[in-house]
Amino acid sequence: MKNINKIYLACLCLITLSACHKAELAIISAPLRLVSNGITSDTLKGAVKGTMLAGKTYYFKTDITVNEGDTLQMQEGVKLIAIGDGKTYQTAPEIIMHGTFISLGTKEKPNYITVQNADTYHTEALTQNYTDVFKGWWGGIVCWPDPSSKNPAPGGDLIIKWTHLELAGGPASGNETGVYASGDPRYIIYFGNITKKFILEDSWVFGAKDDAIRVSGGKISIMRNTFELCGQLGGEFFNMKSGTVGDLAYNFFIGAATNALKASDAGSSGTQTNVAMYNNTMVNCGFRQTKSGRGGSINFEKAARGMVYNNLIANCRFGLRLTSDADLTNIKYNNQYFYGSTQKIVSLFQAADGVSTFQSADVHSTTPKENDPTFYGYDLTAFDYTANPGPMTVSVQTPAAVLVGTSNFRLKAGSKGVNAGNVNFSPIASVTATGDYGTTITLPGKDIGAYQSDGTGNQH
């Protein structure tokens, strides 16, 4: 039977690859999704493993743990609800992953990992009430090796597709040595399995108290996601430390406290941070970071290396920031689109403490409001950044400044971002697996930003 399955899957691979869309690295038809140990109880607690069944709602009120070697999987249309108040680590439950976690939502039936009353908190945010958004109702997902493991490559993979991840940040207990100190706000996702893969595709990330996602080592493929309103006074949407290798592409970011993307080789993994950031769109990021010189769009520092191409950076507090201690010899960058609606933003397209310079194929404003990228449904001049230049608290943000709402960030036909991208480089592709339990990497696009005029790229 195993041999028959292998032959069947191999045939699927050959058929699909021959018809592969030119903008995708590899798309393999989905294999039959096996149900292992279907979970019938609606409440998870203690050590868990098995499959949360399609269309069902599950709850957890205390920490749950997936032990090394075990797998917890969500079929499509599943809701996993954390019940907590975010006041203490005991009342902000956490998903502790020493094994593998898989969430396979679909476009038609996405999954949710969220909290009670999440719809109310989304509505509040649209009315400029952010109290509940940054409460840190639960503890997030922490993926790191079991400290007691004798396995030379412990831990497991994290595979998340078409899933809403929301409203984490409760205080840490301090028991996760090397991850959080006692009382620290936790992230929606912490991943620290350097030999394992972290795949996040076509998903939505909303309402973290600090960093939305932090990776301290791992093979990553972060494709076509939407990140909204994360970080109360500080924190990145996606923060990478030593040992992080892979790609971040076609993501849309709006309203980060600090940077949308930060890469650093801080740590002692023995593997250099090496990431390709291409065809992302970043809007209104960096204005809630209170520390001087921080907060913007893309940041490389502390011996990190990689590639930066085809990113659209609009009304972010700083543009591309490469610090002098980054691995500048091995950072390649060009074809960015910088837009600023005020002189202060225009003057900080390159941060004062950074060393990046405009490149030959960049598009950028030289005066306020010049070279508007012309989104289909978003007015970049609606918020007065002259009166509120930052740092600022969320109480002075307008809903349009930090949330997608009903906006449309595709480029109009006449935009200078159309046909201005570089397609002559390859993703790092550290994750080689494809199919349901692998990644679908979208190759560099001819248009700058996350949305391509031919309909590829971000699908939200």
RACOR-V757321 format. One record per residue. RES is the residue in three letters. SS is DSSP state (~ for helix, > for strand, _ for the rest). PSI is psi in degrees with one decimal (none if undefined). OMEGA is omega in whole degrees, 0 to 359 (999 if undefined). Layout:
# RACOR-V757321
res = <RES;RES>
ss = <SS;SS>
psi = <PSI;PSI>
omega = <OMEGA;OMEGA>
This chain:
# RACOR-V757321
res = <MET;LYS;ASN;ILE;ASN;LYS;ILE;TYR;LEU;ALA;CYS;LEU;CYS;LEU;ILE;THR;LEU;SER;ALA;CYS;HIS;LYS;ALA;GLU;LEU;ALA;ILE;ILE;SER;ALA;PRO;LEU;ARG;LEU;VAL;SER;ASN;GLY;ILE;THR;SER;ASP;THR;LEU;LYS;GLY;ALA;VAL;LYS;GLY;THR;MET;LEU;ALA;GLY;LYS;THR;TYR;TYR;PHE;LYS;THR;ASP;ILE;THR;VAL;ASN;GLU;GLY;ASP;THR;LEU;GLN;MET;GLN;GLU;GLY;VAL;LYS;LEU;ILE;ALA;ILE;GLY;ASP;GLY;LYS;THR;TYR;GLN;THR;ALA;PRO;GLU;ILE;ILE;MET;HIS;GLY;THR;PHE;ILE;SER;LEU;GLY;THR;LYS;GLU;LYS;PRO;ASN;TYR;ILE;THR;VAL;GLN;ASN;ALA;ASP;THR;TYR;HIS;THR;GLU;ALA;LEU;THR;GLN;ASN;TYR;THR;ASP;VAL;PHE;LYS;GLY;TRP;TRP;GLY;GLY;ILE;VAL;CYS;TRP;PRO;ASP;PRO;SER;SER;LYS;ASN;PRO;ALA;PRO;GLY;GLY;ASP;LEU;ILE;ILE;LYS;TRP;THR;HIS;LEU;GLU;LEU;ALA;GLY;GLY;PRO;ALA;SER;GLY;ASN;GLU;THR;GLY;VAL;TYR;ALA;SER;GLY;ASP;PRO;ARG;TYR;ILE;ILE;TYR;PHE;GLY;ASN;ILE;THR;LYS;LYS;PHE;ILE;LEU;GLU;ASP;SER;TRP;VAL;PHE;GLY;ALA;LYS;ASP;ASP;ALA;ILE;ARG;VAL;SER;GLY;GLY;LYS;ILE;SER;ILE;MET;ARG;ASN;THR;PHE;GLU;LEU;CYS;GLY;GLN;LEU;GLY;GLY;GLU;PHE;PHE;ASN;MET;LYS;SER;GLY;THR;VAL;GLY;ASP;LEU;ALA;TYR;ASN;PHE;PHE;ILE;GLY;ALA;ALA;THR;ASN;ALA;LEU;LYS;ALA;SER;ASP;ALA;GLY;SER;SER;GLY;THR;GLN;THR;ASN;VAL;ALA;MET;TYR;ASN;ASN;THR;MET;VAL;ASN;CYS;GLY;PHE;ARG;GLN;THR;LYS;SER;GLY;ARG;GLY;GLY;SER;ILE;ASN;PHE;GLU;LYS;ALA;ALA;ARG;GLY;MET;VAL;TYR;ASN;ASN;LEU;ILE;ALA;ASN;CYS;ARG;PHE;GLY;LEU;ARG;LEU;THR;SER;ASP;ALA;ASP;LEU;THR;ASN;ILE;LYS;TYR;ASN;ASN;GLN;TYR;PHE;TYR;GLY;SER;THR;GLN;LYS;ILE;VAL;SER;LEU;PHE;GLN;ALA;ALA;ASP;GLY;VAL;SER;THR;PHE;GLN;SER;ALA;ASP;VAL;HIS;SER;THR;THR;PRO;LYS;GLU;ASN;ASP;PRO;THR;PHE;TYR;GLY;TYR;ASP;LEU;THR;ALA;PHE;ASP;TYR;THR;ALA;ASN;PRO;GLY;PRO;MET;THR;VAL;SER;VAL;GLN;THR;PRO;ALA;ALA;VAL;LEU;VAL;GLY;THR;SER;ASN;PHE;ARG;LEU;LYS;ALA;GLY;SER;LYS;GLY;VAL;ASN;ALA;GLY;ASN;VAL;ASN;PHE;SER;PRO;ILE;ALA;SER;VAL;THR;ALA;THR;GLY;ASP;TYR;GLY;THR;THR;ILE;THR;LEU;PRO;GLY;LYS;ASP;ILE;GLY;ALA;TYR;GLN;SER;ASP;GLY;THR;GLY;ASN;GLN;HIS>
ss = <_;~;~;~;~;~;~;~;~;~;~;~;~;~;~;~;~;~;_;_;_;_;_;>;_;_;_;_;_;_;_;_;_;_;_;_;_;>;>;_;_;_;>;_;_;>;>;_;_;>;>;>;_;_;_;_;>;>;>;>;_;_;_;>;>;>;_;_;_;_;>;>;>;>;_;_;_;_;>;>;>;>;_;_;_;_;_;_;_;_;_;_;_;_;>;>;>;_;_;>;>;>;>;>;_;_;_;_;_;_;>;>;>;>;>;_;_;~;~;~;~;~;~;~;~;~;_;_;_;_;_;_;_;_;_;_;_;>;_;_;>;>;>;>;_;_;_;_;_;_;_;_;_;_;_;_;_;>;>;>;>;_;>;>;>;>;_;>;_;_;>;_;_;_;_;_;_;_;_;_;_;_;_;_;>;_;_;_;>;>;>;>;_;_;_;_;>;>;>;>;>;_;_;>;>;>;_;_;_;_;_;_;>;>;>;_;_;>;>;>;>;>;>;_;_;>;>;>;>;>;_;_;_;_;_;_;_;>;>;>;_;_;_;>;>;>;>;>;>;_;_;>;>;>;>;>;_;_;_;_;>;>;>;>;_;_;_;_;_;_;_;_;_;>;>;>;>;>;_;_;>;>;>;_;_;_;_;_;_;_;_;_;_;_;_;_;_;>;>;>;>;_;_;_;>;>;>;>;>;_;_;>;>;>;_;_;_;_;_;_;>;>;_;_;_;_;_;~;~;~;>;>;>;>;_;_;>;>;>;_;_;_;~;~;~;~;~;_;_;_;_;_;_;_;_;_;_;_;_;_;_;_;>;>;_;_;_;_;_;_;_;_;_;_;>;>;>;_;_;_;_;_;_;_;_;_;_;_;_;_;_;_;_;~;~;~;_;_;~;~;~;~;_;_;_;_;_;>;>;>;>;_;_;_;_;_;_;_;_;_;_;_;_;_;_;_;_;_;_;_;_;_;_;_;_;_;_;_;_;_;_;>;_;_;_;_;_;_;_;_;>;_;_;_;_;_;>;_;_;_>
psi = <-41.8;-41.0;-38.0;-43.7;-41.0;-43.1;-42.9;-46.9;-38.1;-40.8;-42.8;-42.9;-46.7;-42.2;-45.5;-41.2;-33.1;-24.5;18.5;135.5;139.9;-21.9;-1.3;141.1;-45.5;130.6;122.2;133.1;141.0;128.6;167.6;128.2;115.3;141.1;113.7;119.3;64.1;130.4;116.8;-28.0;143.2;2.6;127.7;138.1;154.6;-145.4;127.3;154.7;166.2;-160.4;123.5;125.3;146.6;131.8;-2.2;159.5;132.6;158.7;151.7;136.3;-20.6;168.0;140.7;147.9;133.9;113.7;158.2;131.9;-13.2;163.1;136.6;125.8;145.4;123.2;-177.9;149.1;21.6;141.8;128.6;113.1;121.9;130.1;106.3;169.8;-3.3;8.1;-36.5;168.0;-26.7;-27.9;19.1;78.4;152.6;152.2;113.4;114.5;101.8;-9.8;-141.5;138.1;131.8;125.2;111.1;69.0;171.7;169.1;-41.5;-31.9;75.7;159.1;161.8;131.4;102.8;-159.3;168.7;145.4;22.0;-38.0;-38.3;-40.7;-33.7;-44.8;-42.1;-43.1;-37.7;-20.0;15.4;29.3;107.1;10.3;-49.5;-25.1;-36.9;22.7;-22.8;62.5;-31.2;179.6;-0.5;-171.8;122.0;118.4;105.6;156.8;145.6;120.3;-23.5;0.2;142.2;3.6;129.6;-19.1;67.4;175.2;-177.1;-179.6;158.8;114.4;112.3;123.3;138.1;57.5;137.9;125.4;118.7;146.5;41.3;171.9;8.1;157.3;144.5;155.8;-24.5;0.1;-20.1;81.9;127.4;-4.4;-59.5;149.8;160.4;128.7;-10.5;143.6;133.2;162.2;161.9;-41.5;130.2;128.4;124.1;49.5;91.0;-29.6;-0.9;173.0;142.4;111.4;125.5;113.6;136.6;32.7;173.1;132.3;126.1;134.0;45.9;149.9;-34.7;-132.8;138.8;-49.5;133.8;133.1;122.3;62.0;128.6;163.2;117.3;148.6;105.8;99.4;126.2;37.8;165.8;127.7;126.9;137.6;71.7;141.8;110.6;-54.7;-9.6;170.1;146.3;161.2;-45.3;111.6;121.9;134.3;-172.9;134.6;5.0;123.9;127.6;-152.5;143.7;111.6;147.9;29.5;147.1;130.1;130.3;125.7;35.8;147.3;-43.4;-117.7;155.4;-48.0;131.7;129.7;128.1;149.9;20.5;133.8;-171.6;46.6;-26.0;-6.7;125.0;137.0;126.1;105.3;143.6;122.4;109.1;150.6;46.4;155.1;129.8;126.6;130.7;51.3;148.2;-3.6;-3.4;0.9;122.5;-15.4;138.0;139.0;3.7;154.4;114.1;-111.1;-72.3;133.2;121.7;131.0;172.2;59.4;11.2;150.5;170.8;-159.3;145.0;104.6;148.3;28.0;139.5;119.7;105.5;124.5;44.9;149.6;-39.8;151.8;-146.3;126.7;111.7;115.5;161.1;-18.1;4.0;165.4;74.6;-30.9;-31.0;25.8;119.2;132.4;144.1;174.2;36.3;153.4;113.5;128.5;137.9;134.9;-5.0;162.4;-37.6;-42.5;-44.0;-39.3;-11.2;25.8;-31.3;119.2;148.3;-31.6;14.5;172.7;8.8;154.7;159.5;141.5;170.2;-32.7;12.4;150.3;130.4;153.3;141.4;-18.1;157.8;135.4;7.3;145.5;48.3;130.3;-10.7;75.3;151.6;-37.7;50.5;130.3;108.6;-9.3;4.7;-31.6;137.7;88.7;-9.1;-43.6;-28.4;75.5;-10.4;156.3;153.9;157.8;164.5;-18.7;-18.1;6.6;148.1;155.2;-38.1;-21.5;-23.3;-4.3;153.6;-48.0;-128.0;17.5;161.6;117.3;19.0;155.2;138.0;161.0;-33.4;3.6;144.6;-9.3;-17.2;129.5;23.0;6.6;162.3;121.0;6.7;46.8;164.3;145.0;160.5;-36.8;53.4;-25.1;116.1;-16.8;145.0;179.1;-164.9;-38.4;15.3;-155.9;156.5;104.2;121.4;124.6;165.0;140.9;156.8;-19.4;145.1;140.8;-178.8;-16.1;124.7;145.4;-17.7;7.5;-5.2;-178.5;-148.8;132.3;9.1;none>
omega = <179;180;178;179;180;180;180;180;179;178;177;180;184;181;185;181;181;180;187;176;184;182;181;177;179;173;180;181;184;175;175;181;183;175;179;178;179;183;183;176;180;181;178;176;179;177;183;172;180;188;170;194;187;173;184;177;180;183;167;184;177;181;171;185;169;185;178;181;179;180;171;185;174;170;185;176;181;170;175;189;173;179;182;178;176;185;180;178;177;183;173;190;189;171;183;187;167;178;184;177;183;174;184;170;176;178;181;183;181;175;178;166;195;183;173;176;181;180;178;182;173;180;178;181;179;176;176;174;187;184;184;180;184;180;181;190;182;190;179;180;178;184;179;186;173;182;181;185;173;178;180;177;187;179;182;180;173;185;185;181;177;185;174;180;196;154;176;176;180;186;182;178;186;181;178;185;179;179;179;166;181;178;178;170;181;183;172;175;164;180;181;179;194;181;186;183;175;181;175;185;168;185;183;181;189;163;173;178;179;174;172;181;174;179;176;180;178;177;190;168;188;193;165;180;175;180;181;164;178;180;181;178;180;180;178;168;183;187;186;179;186;176;179;184;176;192;172;188;176;175;175;183;175;171;173;174;183;181;167;184;178;178;179;174;178;183;185;184;186;176;184;173;184;186;174;178;184;177;172;175;183;184;170;179;170;190;176;177;185;181;184;175;182;171;178;190;182;185;171;180;170;171;175;178;177;180;180;182;165;181;178;186;187;177;171;187;171;173;182;181;172;181;185;180;172;178;189;179;186;171;179;182;179;172;172;176;181;176;176;181;176;180;181;178;179;183;182;173;167;184;184;181;178;183;178;178;175;180;190;185;177;168;181;174;168;174;182;174;176;177;174;181;177;171;179;187;177;181;182;180;187;181;184;179;173;179;182;188;182;359;182;174;181;183;179;175;170;178;182;184;189;184;178;183;179;185;178;186;171;182;173;187;183;182;176;176;180;181;180;181;177;179;187;172;183;173;177;175;178;174;184;180;179;182;183;185;175;186;169;184;175;184;179;185;183;177;177;177;188;185;182;183;177;176;178;182;183;184;181;999>
